[in-house]
C-alpha cells in the first residue's frame, strides 16, 4: 500500500539481490559492527571501494527527493572530499568531518562519490 518509498521497495530489492552474509564471531562477547551507515532511507550506499590509504564510497538519492543525509563510518577517517567518477578529488570538494559523520546534500536521483582518506 502507498508509494514505493513508503513500501521500502528499494531496500527489499537490495535484500533480495544482495543478501547479508554472516561471519562467525571470534568470541561470544563480540559486538556487532558496521563499517557504514546513512541517516536517510532515500539515500542508498551503492558501493565502497578500497584504495591504498583510502576508501571511495558511492551513494545516490533513490526517492526523487531533495535530502540531506549523514554518512557515518567506524573507519579511522582523517579527511573526506567529494570526487568525480574517476575518483579524482573535486575542486572545493572538501567535506567537514563532524561528530554525526559527513553531511551530504542530494537532489533527486543525484549520485555522489566520496573519497575517505584513512589515518594510518
ChimeraX attribute file (.defattr): number of C-alpha atoms within 10 A of each C-alpha:
attribute: neighborCount
match mode: 1-to-1
recipient: residues
	/A:1	5
	/A:2	6
	/A:3	9
	/A:4	10
	/A:5	14
	/A:6	10
	/A:7	11
	/A:8	12
	/A:9	12
	/A:10	16
	/A:11	14
	/A:12	12
	/A:13	11
	/A:14	13
	/A:15	11
	/A:16	10
	/A:17	9
	/A:18	9
	/A:19	10
	/A:20	9
	/A:21	5
	/A:22	6
	/A:23	6
	/A:24	7
	/A:25	10
	/A:26	7
	/A:27	7
	/A:28	7
	/A:29	7
	/A:30	9
	/A:31	8
	/A:32	6
	/A:33	7
	/A:34	10
	/A:35	9
	/A:36	14
	/A:37	14
	/A:38	19
	/A:39	14
	/A:40	13
	/A:41	15
	/A:42	23
	/A:43	24
	/A:44	19
	/A:45	17
	/A:46	11
	/A:47	10
	/A:48	17
	/A:49	10
	/A:50	10
	/A:51	11
	/A:52	7
	/A:53	11
	/A:54	18
	/A:55	18
	/A:56	20
	/A:57	21
	/A:58	19
	/A:59	21
	/A:60	18
	/A:61	24
	/A:62	18
	/A:63	19
	/A:64	13
	/A:65	14
	/A:66	14
	/A:67	15
	/A:68	16
	/A:69	19
	/A:70	17
	/A:71	20
	/A:72	19
	/A:73	16
	/A:74	11
	/A:75	14
	/A:76	11
	/A:77	18
	/A:78	12
	/A:79	16
	/A:80	22
	/A:81	21
	/A:82	23
	/A:83	22
	/A:84	15
	/A:85	13
	/A:86	7
	/A:87	13
	/A:88	13
	/A:89	17
	/A:90	14
	/A:91	10
	/A:92	9
	/A:93	14
	/A:94	15
	/A:95	17
	/A:96	12
	/A:97	15
	/A:98	10
	/A:99	7
	/A:100	11
	/A:101	21
	/A:102	20
	/A:103	16
	/A:104	17
	/A:105	12
	/A:106	20
	/A:107	15
	/A:108	14
	/A:109	16
	/A:110	15
	/A:111	18
	/A:112	19
	/A:113	23
	/A:114	27
	/A:115	28
	/A:116	26
	/A:117	19
	/A:118	15
	/A:119	11
	/A:120	8
